[in-house]
Amino acid sequence: MLDTELISACIKNDKVAKKQFYEAFYTQLAVIALRYSKSKEQSTEMVQNGFAFLFNNLHKYKPNSGVSIEQWLKDEFIVFCVEFIRNIRSEYYVASTVRVTDTPVKTYDLFVDSTLTDFKNVEFDVLIKSLQQLVPSQRLIFNLNVVEGYDLSKAAEILEASEQTVKSNLEKARFNLQKILIKTINC
């Protein structure tokens, strides 16, 4: 648990306290950023901007709310990551211009949960690289629902989308991730 004095010092812009805060949470937040981003470079930028965002909003944390500072930071950082990705217009543009090809693909049922791959048993590096290949809307919902454990209504609220859109993107993400993982594992 973080000391309330450290939080107070960070709010007062104490550089030593901010450094301790940064060191305490860097690894945890870097892993989250890596899952939400499409590359290592983008995740590094996300972490740097995310810490600035957290430092600016640290005064909003209520110690007596029943939520630990660690959980509050994680939740705030996830919301920041979603906004960060949504604000990268060029990535969304490229994702929306992808065209279907006539290449034959193994048949997958898009609307049935995948039982072929247990995502918890996939190597971390393989899973991260596979997640980074998903289009942003699919990457965001997969992380929010499957990894972070948000239910569809909370994920829809964070993404500012309808529950049906979120559900559809989640199914597409599972479908595409399954294809990417099979391709990656078989190579």
Secondary structure, DSSP 8 states (H G I E B T S, - for coil): ---HHHHHHHHTT-HHHHHHHHHHHHHHHHHHHHHHSSSHHHHHHHHHHHHHHHHHHGGG--GGGS--HHHHHHHHHHHHHHHHHHT-HHHHHHHHT------------TTS---S--GGGS-HHHHHHHHHTS-HHHHHHHIIIIIS---HHHHHHHHTS-HHHHHHHHHHHHHHHHHHHHHHHH-
